[in-house]
Amino acid sequence: MARAVTNRRKAINTTIGWTIGLLMFFPILWILILSFKSEVDAIRGPLEVLSADWTLESYAAVQARSDYFKHFLNSVTIAVGSTFLGLLVAIPAAWAMAFVPGKQTKNVLMWMLSTKMLPPVGVLIPIYLIFRDVGLLDTRLGLVIVLMLINLPIIIWMLYTYFREIPGEILEAARMDGASLRDEVLYVLTPMAIPGMASTVLLNIILAWNEAFWTLNLTAAKAAPLTAFIASYSSPEGLFYAKLSAASVMAIAPILIMGWFSQKQLVRGLTFGAVK
């Protein structure tokens, strides 16, 4: 009897999980389908869309109109650059808060997290004026700095959480063996935190890759990433559904592939077996 109840619960949970997963995946699937339809067929009803001929004309039109690889390179540069710069700042900050906490450490952490609640439009004009005056408008460096700053609280919080799980005895043993602070961070702490840092890097790249507000307001043509590439298919005359879908697929495919191959890093144990 108990086994039957357990099996029934597993079946119900599995059904619910698959249902939620399919509902979340359906918009991506529909965009993928529309990207292989003509512009005329894309605005028809669902059944007519599915029965319409499949074509690559939208992808050809997108590539002919825009330089996809230029936008792709901008996205990669901005996402990787902001992540690398954020790690350079976040690792020492998270180390200090995790292993040398002060009375105000928790308050500082909460204050940093609270900055994520600030509406970006509230600081758009000051940042725009500053970037204009220092020559950072429509530059990759400008977007790298902005995206690093807006994602820095999340990076510090995640690294702080991972560092807290590392036993202090390991670091104390390194100090007793004569390790300097630099050696402790580079050769002891960082290698042990690689799984946690990998998930942090992946999340920050995703956030930077998907950022649209700052990329649309601080770029024009030279440094425009894939988010601006997608937005270019929305015009006063209306939406080009098939081309917009093709552009969206081309923009999200790299990050989806990266996430698929990096999923093991997200679930790997951080310090399993570190203390015997």
C-alpha positions in Angstrom: 0.0 0.0 0.0 2.7 2.5 1.0 4.7 1.6 -2.1 1.7 2.2 -4.3 1.2 5.6 -2.7 4.9 6.5 -3.2 4.7 5.5 -6.9 1.6 7.5 -7.4 3.2 10.6 -5.8 6.3 10.1 -8.1 4.0 9.9 -11.1 2.1 13.0 -10.1 5.3 14.9 -9.5 6.8 13.8 -12.7 3.7 14.8 -14.6 3.7 18.2 -13.0 7.4 18.7 -13.7 7.1 17.9 -17.3 4.0 20.1 -17.7 5.7 23.1 -16.2 8.8 22.4 -18.3 6.8 22.2 -21.5 4.9 25.4 -20.7 8.2 27.2 -20.1 9.8 25.8 -23.2 6.8 26.5 -25.5 7.6 30.2 -26.2 11.1 29.2 -27.3 9.7 26.4 -29.5 7.1 28.7 -31.1 9.8 31.3 -31.9 11.9 28.5 -33.4 8.9 27.5 -35.6 8.2 31.0 -36.7 11.8 31.6 -37.7 11.4 28.9 -40.4 8.3 30.5 -41.9 7.8 33.3 -44.4 6.7 36.7 -43.2 3.2 36.2 -44.6 2.8 32.8 -43.0 4.1 34.0 -39.6 1.1 36.3 -38.9 -1.5 33.6 -39.6 -3.2 31.4 -37.1 -1.4 28.6 -35.2 -2.7 25.8 -37.4 -1.9 27.6 -40.6 1.6 28.4 -39.3 2.3 24.8 -38.6 1.0 23.6 -42.0 2.9 26.4 -44.0 6.1 25.6 -45.9 9.4 25.7 -44.1 12.0 28.1 -45.4 15.3 29.7 -44.5 14.5 33.0 -46.1 14.1 34.8 -42.7 17.6 33.8 -41.7 19.0 34.8 -45.0 17.3 38.2 -44.8 18.5 38.8 -41.2 22.1 38.0 -42.2 21.9 40.2 -45.3 20.5 43.1 -43.4 22.7 43.0 -40.3 26.2 41.8 -39.5 25.3 39.1 -37.1 28.9 38.2 -36.3 29.7 41.8 -35.4 26.9 41.8 -32.8 27.8 38.4 -31.7 31.4 39.4 -31.1 30.2 42.5 -29.2 28.0 40.3 -26.9 30.9 37.9 -26.2 33.3 40.7 -25.5 30.9 42.6 -23.2 29.7 39.5 -21.3 33.1 37.9 -20.8 34.8 41.3 -20.1 32.2 42.3 -17.5 32.4 38.9 -15.9 36.3 38.9 -15.7 36.4 42.5 -14.3 33.6 41.6 -11.8 35.6 38.6 -10.5 38.7 40.8 -10.0 36.7 43.0 -7.7 34.4 40.4 -6.2 36.9 37.7 -5.1 38.9 40.0 -2.7 35.6 41.5 -1.4 33.9 38.1 -0.8 37.1 36.7 0.8 37.3 39.6 3.3 33.6 39.3 4.2 33.7 35.5 4.5 36.9 35.1 6.4 37.5 38.5 8.1 34.0 39.6 8.9 33.3 42.9 10.7 30.4 44.2 12.7 28.8 45.7 9.6 29.5 42.9 7.1 25.9 41.7 7.0 24.6 45.3 6.6 27.1 45.9 3.8 25.9 42.7 2.0 22.3 43.8 2.4 23.0 47.3 1.2 24.8 45.8 -1.9 21.8 43.6 -2.6 19.4 46.5 -2.1 21.0 48.4 -5.0 19.6 45.7 -7.4 16.1 47.0 -6.5 17.0 50.5 -7.9 15.1 51.1 -11.2 17.8 51.5 -13.9 15.9 54.4 -15.5 16.5 56.3 -12.3 20.2 56.6 -12.9 20.2 56.5 -16.7 20.5 60.2 -17.3 23.5 60.7 -14.9 25.4 57.7 -16.3 24.6 58.8 -19.9 25.9 62.3 -19.3 29.1 60.9 -17.6 29.7 58.5 -20.4 29.1 61.2 -23.0 31.7 63.5 -21.3 34.4 60.8 -20.9 33.8 59.3 -24.4 32.4 55.9 -23.4 29.1 56.1 -25.3 28.7 53.3 -27.9 31.9 51.6 -26.7 32.4 48.0 -25.5 34.4 49.3 -22.5 31.5 51.5 -21.4 29.1 48.5 -21.4 31.7 46.3 -19.7 32.0 48.8 -16.9 28.2 49.3 -16.5 27.3 45.6 -16.6 30.1 44.8 -14.2 28.8 47.3 -11.7 25.1 46.3 -12.0 25.9 42.6 -11.6 28.7 43.0 -9.0 26.3 42.6 -5.9 25.2 39.2 -7.2 28.7 38.1 -7.9 29.9 39.1 -4.4 26.9 37.5 -2.8 27.4 34.2 -4.6 31.1 34.1 -4.0 30.6 35.0 -0.4 28.1 32.1 0.0 30.6 29.6 -1.6 33.6 30.9 0.4 31.6 30.5 3.6 31.3 26.8 2.9 35.0 26.3 2.7 36.4 25.1 6.1 38.6 27.7 7.7 41.0 25.0 8.9 42.2 24.6 5.3 43.2 28.2 5.1 44.8 28.1 8.6 46.9 25.1 7.6 48.1 27.1 4.5 49.1 30.0 6.7 51.0 27.6 9.1 52.9 26.3 6.0 54.0 29.9 5.3 51.5 30.9 2.6 51.1 34.6 2.1 47.7 36.3 1.7 48.2 36.3 -2.1 49.1 32.6 -2.1 46.2 31.8 0.1 43.7 33.4 -2.3 45.3 32.3 -5.6 46.5 28.8 -4.7 44.2 27.6 -1.9 40.9 29.4 -2.0 40.4 29.9 -5.7 41.1 26.3 -6.8 38.7 25.0 -4.1 36.0 27.4 -5.2 36.2 26.6 -8.9 32.8 24.9 -9.0 31.2 27.8 -7.3 33.0 30.3 -9.3 32.1 28.5 -12.5 28.4 28.8 -11.7 28.9 32.4 -10.8 30.6 33.1 -14.1 27.9 31.3 -16.0 25.1 33.3 -14.3 26.9 36.6 -14.8 27.5 35.8 -18.5 23.8 35.0 -18.9 22.8 38.3 -17.2 25.2 40.3 -19.2 24.2 38.5 -22.5 20.5 39.2 -21.9 20.8 42.8 -20.7 18.8 45.1 -22.9 18.1 48.3 -21.1 21.7 49.5 -20.9 22.7 48.2 -24.3 19.9 49.9 -26.0 20.4 53.3 -24.3 24.2 53.4 -24.3 25.0 52.0 -27.8 24.2 53.0 -31.3 26.1 50.9 -33.9 29.7 50.3 -33.0 29.3 48.4 -29.7 25.7 47.1 -30.2 25.3 43.5 -28.9 22.7 40.9 -29.9 20.0 42.5 -27.7 20.2 45.6 -30.0 20.4 43.3 -33.0 17.0 41.8 -32.0 15.4 45.2 -31.2 16.3 46.4 -34.7 13.5 44.3 -36.1 10.9 46.3 -34.3 10.0 49.4 -36.2 7.2 52.1 -36.3 5.8 50.2 -39.3 5.2 47.1 -37.2 6.9 43.9 -36.2 8.6 41.5 -38.7 7.6 38.4 -36.9 9.5 35.8 -38.9 12.7 37.9 -39.1 12.3 38.9 -35.4 12.0 35.2 -34.5 15.0 34.3 -36.6 17.1 37.1 -35.0 16.0 35.9 -31.5 17.0 32.3 -32.3 20.4 33.4 -33.5 20.8 35.6 -30.4 19.8 33.0 -27.8 21.3 29.9 -29.4 24.9 30.5 -28.2 23.9 31.1 -24.5 21.5 28.1 -24.5 24.3 25.9 -25.9 26.7 27.2 -23.3 24.2 26.6 -20.5 23.6 23.1 -21.7 27.2 22.1 -21.7 27.9 23.9 -18.4 25.0 22.5 -16.4 27.3 20.0 -14.5 29.2 23.0 -13.1 26.0 24.2 -11.5 25.4 21.1 -9.5 28.9 19.9 -8.6 29.8 19.8 -4.9 31.9 22.7 -3.8 34.1 21.2 -1.1 33.1 17.6 -1.0 35.8 15.7 0.7 38.0 18.7 1.5 38.0 17.9 5.2 38.9 14.3 6.1 
